[in-house]
Amino acid sequence: MKSSGCSRTPLPTDVAAEAPPTPTALLLQNAAPPRCQISAAFFAILTWTFCSATMVLYNKFVFHAMNFRFPLFVTMLHCLGVSASLYVASSWFRLFEPPQKMESFPFLIKSMVPISLIFAAATVMRNYAFISLPISTIQMVNSSSPALVYVFSCVVRLDRFSTKMAVAVGGISAGVCLSATSVMRLPTASATGTAALLFAGLILEATRGILLKKMLLKSSCVDGVGTLGLLYVSSTLSFLFLTGPVAMAEAKQAFSVLRSSPVPLLPLLAGNVFFAICLNFASFNFLNTCSVTTTSITAVLKDCALFFMSLVVLQGGTSSPSSSFSNAGVAGYSLSIFSTLVYIKLRRDASAPAPALAEDADGHPTSKK
């Protein structure tokens, strides 16, 4: 029996369209490195770094120069500002559908409550530690964040374990830790306990980042809830969870300072809230574009750079800046920079598309020996 003619190479239109991925498939696939253009990832990193560094400097000005030392109160105002701005954007300008009008709203609340509660608990722990600990100790504890996040990402299958990647992430954490210990004094017993509290807050923050990334992956398959909808729900719940600690610890003193301050603090706080809104938008876009490990590494390196700059500025008027850094500090910065370059290369190699297989005359794929 004769064949029905010559075979041909199948056209793209002959291939059946794939079904859209399910939420479970989205969660199980490797979400890092991001499946997006390098320019989009670079823009997300750049905007987040700029907003975060601006926010740090603004907070230092409010807390120290203006003597308004109520970080929980300010964080609660940040959450309120983000929630209010997104309410206006959804209800007045219709930029996105309000989550409360969606059928999946009960699911969103159920999923976002633990994430927001973790954020509130981590904020209380970290702010208490920031008041009591020197910057070098905080930097040393925070250096473990990339390693923690990478391990957690592999456990929940947001990332695939790779020995090379683990070494690169561990090198970043080790380098930042080494650079911080080079200018750190020996901690007292009370400082050690506070550092342990800071580390516990760091674990909570890493857990929140993992859960939030999973929600961002799942939101595209749940009733069309986008990044803005998740940010709206998260900021509203975080504000509600922070009202209790703020009322018990800072509210009375904060309002007293606002009334008695010779300098009008409300415009300064309004500007602070505006930058916090920009930072939250940039943070969610960053996390939505890149992996959780990448966001953690960027945050640690940003803090490390600010710490280095602060030492240079503080030492500029009294002694040589180089006197603040030992050989261990230089080695630590060098190790973190080198490990970061290795991490970037590994991410780019992992995100590169696989080479197309060669085809024979009949259009069947063949492999090269």
C-alpha positions in Angstrom: 0.0 0.0 0.0 1.4 3.4 -1.0 1.9 6.2 1.4 -0.4 9.2 0.9 2.3 11.5 -0.4 5.3 13.4 0.9 5.5 14.5 4.5 5.9 18.1 5.4 7.2 20.1 8.3 4.3 20.9 10.7 3.5 24.6 10.8 2.9 26.5 14.1 -0.8 26.5 13.3 -0.8 22.7 13.2 0.3 22.5 16.9 -2.6 22.4 19.3 -2.7 25.4 21.7 -1.7 24.5 25.2 -4.2 24.9 28.0 -3.5 27.7 30.4 -1.5 26.6 33.5 -3.3 25.8 36.6 -2.6 27.6 39.9 -0.8 24.5 41.1 1.3 24.3 38.0 2.2 28.0 38.5 3.3 27.4 42.0 5.4 24.3 41.2 7.2 25.7 38.2 10.5 27.5 38.8 9.5 31.1 39.3 13.2 32.2 39.5 14.8 33.4 37.4 11.9 35.6 36.1 10.4 34.8 32.7 10.7 38.4 31.6 13.0 40.6 29.6 16.2 41.7 31.3 15.2 45.3 30.8 12.0 44.8 32.9 14.0 43.1 35.7 16.6 45.8 35.6 13.9 48.6 35.8 12.2 46.8 38.7 15.6 46.5 40.6 16.5 50.1 39.8 13.2 51.6 40.9 13.0 49.6 44.1 16.6 50.4 45.0 16.0 54.1 44.5 12.7 54.2 46.4 14.1 52.1 49.3 17.3 54.1 49.7 15.2 57.4 49.6 12.9 55.9 52.2 15.8 55.0 54.5 17.3 58.5 54.3 13.8 60.1 54.8 13.2 57.9 57.9 16.5 58.8 59.4 15.7 62.5 58.9 12.3 62.1 60.5 13.5 59.9 63.4 16.7 61.7 64.2 16.7 65.3 62.9 13.0 65.8 63.8 13.3 63.6 66.9 10.1 61.7 66.0 11.2 58.3 67.1 8.1 56.3 66.6 8.8 53.7 63.9 5.7 51.6 64.4 3.5 54.6 64.3 5.1 55.7 61.0 4.8 52.2 59.5 1.1 52.2 60.4 0.8 55.5 58.6 2.5 54.0 55.6 0.0 51.1 55.4 -2.9 53.5 55.8 -1.6 55.7 53.0 -1.1 52.8 50.6 -4.6 51.4 51.4 -6.2 54.8 51.0 -4.5 55.6 47.7 -5.4 52.2 46.2 -9.0 52.6 47.4 -9.2 55.9 45.5 -7.6 54.3 42.5 -10.1 51.5 42.4 -13.3 53.2 43.5 -12.9 56.6 41.9 -10.6 56.2 38.9 -11.4 52.5 38.2 -7.8 51.6 37.6 -8.5 48.1 38.8 -11.5 46.2 40.1 -11.9 46.4 43.8 -11.1 43.0 45.4 -14.1 43.2 47.7 -16.4 43.0 44.7 -14.9 39.8 43.4 -16.2 36.3 44.1 -12.7 35.3 45.3 -12.6 38.0 48.0 -13.1 35.5 50.9 -10.2 33.4 49.5 -8.1 36.6 49.3 -8.8 37.5 52.9 -8.1 34.0 54.1 -4.8 33.9 52.3 -3.6 37.4 53.1 -4.5 37.4 56.8 -1.5 35.3 57.8 0.8 37.2 55.5 -0.2 40.5 57.0 -0.1 39.2 60.5 3.5 38.0 59.8 4.4 41.4 58.5 3.0 43.1 61.7 4.9 40.7 64.0 8.2 41.0 62.0 7.8 44.8 62.0 7.4 44.9 65.8 10.5 42.7 66.3 12.7 44.4 63.8 11.9 47.9 65.0 12.6 47.0 68.6 15.9 45.5 67.6 16.8 48.6 65.4 16.4 50.8 68.4 18.6 48.7 70.7 21.4 47.4 68.4 24.2 49.1 66.5 24.1 49.2 62.7 27.0 46.7 62.3 25.2 44.1 64.4 22.0 44.6 62.4 23.9 44.3 59.2 25.6 41.1 60.3 22.2 39.5 61.2 20.5 40.7 58.0 23.4 39.1 56.0 21.8 35.7 56.5 18.6 36.8 54.6 19.6 35.7 51.1 20.6 32.2 52.3 17.4 31.8 54.3 15.2 32.9 51.5 17.0 30.6 49.0 16.6 27.6 51.3 12.9 28.4 51.9 12.3 28.9 48.1 13.8 25.5 47.4 11.7 23.9 50.1 8.4 25.2 48.8 9.6 24.6 45.1 9.6 28.2 44.1 13.2 27.6 43.1 15.2 24.6 42.0 18.2 23.7 44.1 21.6 24.1 42.4 24.9 23.6 44.1 26.5 26.5 42.2 23.6 28.8 43.0 23.7 27.8 46.7 27.5 28.6 46.8 26.9 32.0 45.1 24.1 32.9 47.5 26.1 31.7 50.5 29.1 33.7 49.3 26.9 36.9 49.2 25.7 36.3 52.8 29.2 35.4 54.0 30.8 38.5 52.4 28.2 40.9 53.9 28.6 39.2 57.3 32.4 39.5 57.1 32.3 43.1 56.1 29.9 43.9 59.0 32.0 42.0 61.6 35.1 43.9 60.7 33.7 47.1 62.3 31.6 45.4 65.0 32.3 45.4 68.7 31.7 42.4 70.9 28.0 42.3 71.8 26.8 42.2 75.4 24.5 39.5 76.7 21.4 41.8 76.3 22.5 42.7 72.8 22.8 39.0 71.9 19.2 38.4 73.0 18.0 41.4 70.9 20.0 40.1 67.9 18.2 36.7 68.4 14.9 38.7 68.3 16.0 40.4 65.1 16.9 37.0 63.5 13.4 35.7 64.4 11.9 38.8 62.7 14.2 38.0 59.7 12.8 34.5 59.5 9.2 35.9 59.6 10.1 38.4 56.9 11.5 35.6 54.7 8.4 33.5 55.2 6.2 36.5 54.3 8.2 37.0 51.1 7.7 33.4 50.1 4.0 33.4 50.8 3.5 36.7 49.0 5.4 35.4 45.9 3.1 32.4 45.9 0.1 34.7 46.1 1.4 36.8 43.2 1.8 33.7 41.1 -1.7 32.4 42.1 -3.5 35.8 41.7 -3.4 35.7 37.9 -5.5 32.5 38.0 -7.9 33.6 40.7 -10.6 35.9 39.3 -8.1 38.2 37.7 -6.8 39.7 40.9 -3.7 41.6 40.0 -0.8 43.0 41.9 -2.6 46.2 42.9 -5.5 44.2 44.3 -3.1 42.1 46.5 -1.3 45.2 47.6 -4.6 46.8 48.6 -5.7 43.9 50.7 -2.3 43.4 52.2 -1.8 47.1 53.2 -5.3 47.3 54.7 -4.9 44.2 56.8 -1.4 45.2 57.9 -2.8 48.6 59.0 -5.4 46.8 61.1 -2.9 44.4 62.7 -0.5 47.3 63.6 -3.1 49.4 65.3 -2.9 47.3 68.5 0.9 47.4 69.0 0.9 51.1 68.1 -1.9 51.9 70.5 -0.1 50.2 73.4 3.4 51.4 72.7 3.6 54.7 70.7 0.3 56.3 69.9 0.0 58.5 73.0 3.6 59.8 72.9 3.4 60.3 69.1 0.3 62.5 69.2 1.8 64.4 72.1 5.0 65.1 70.1 2.8 66.1 67.1 0.9 68.7 69.2 3.9 70.1 71.0 6.6 70.2 68.3 7.7 73.7 67.2 8.2 72.4 63.7 5.1 71.3 61.7 5.6 67.6 61.5 2.4 66.7 59.5 3.8 67.9 56.1 7.0 65.9 56.8 4.9 62.8 57.6 2.7 63.3 54.6 5.9 63.3 52.4 7.1 60.2 54.2 3.8 58.5 53.4 4.1 59.5 49.8 7.5 57.9 49.4 6.2 54.8 51.3 3.4 54.5 48.7 6.0 54.6 45.9 8.2 52.1 47.7 5.3 49.6 48.2 4.4 49.8 44.5 8.0 49.3 43.5 8.3 46.4 46.0 5.3 44.5 44.7 6.5 45.1 41.1 10.0 43.9 42.0 8.7 40.8 43.7 6.3 40.1 40.8 9.1 40.5 38.2 12.0 38.8 39.9 12.5 35.9 42.3 12.3 36.1 46.1 16.0 35.4 46.4 16.9 38.2 44.0 14.8 40.7 46.0 16.5 39.5 49.2 20.0 39.8 47.7 19.3 43.3 46.4 18.0 44.4 49.8 21.1 43.2 51.6 23.5 44.7 49.1 21.6 48.0 49.2 21.8 48.1 53.0 25.5 47.1 52.8 26.2 50.0 50.4 24.3 52.5 52.7 26.3 51.2 55.7 29.6 51.7 53.8 28.6 55.2 52.8 27.5 56.1 56.3 30.9 55.0 57.6 32.7 57.1 55.0 30.6 60.1 55.8 31.0 59.7 59.6 34.7 59.2 59.4 35.3 62.0 56.8 35.7 64.8 59.3 37.8 63.0 62.0 40.0 60.4 60.4 40.7 58.6 57.2 37.8 56.4 56.0 40.2 53.6 55.3 40.9 53.3 59.1 37.3 52.1 59.6 37.9 49.0 57.4 40.2 46.1 58.1 41.5 43.5 55.7 38.5 41.4 56.7 36.1 44.2 55.6 37.7 44.6 52.2 37.7 40.8 51.8 34.0 40.7 52.7 33.0 43.4 50.2 35.1 41.7 47.5 33.5 38.3 48.2 30.0 39.7 48.1 30.5 41.5 44.9 32.2 38.5 43.2 29.4 36.2 44.4 26.8 38.6 43.1 28.3 38.6 39.7 28.3 34.8 39.7 24.7 34.8 40.9 23.7 37.1 38.0 25.5 34.8 35.5 23.8 31.7 36.8 20.4 33.4 36.7 20.9 34.5 33.1 22.1 31.1 32.0 19.1 29.4 33.7 16.7 31.8 32.0 18.2 31.4 28.6 15.9 29.5 26.2 17.0 25.9 25.3 18.6 25.6 21.9 16.3 24.3 19.2 16.7 20.7 18.0 17.8 20.1 14.5 15.2 18.5 12.2 15.6 15.9 9.5 14.1 16.1 6.0 10.8 14.8 7.3 10.6 17.5 10.0 11.4 15.1 12.9 13.7 16.4 15.6 17.2 14.9 15.7 19.9 15.1 18.3 23.5 15.8 17.5 26.0 13.2 18.8 
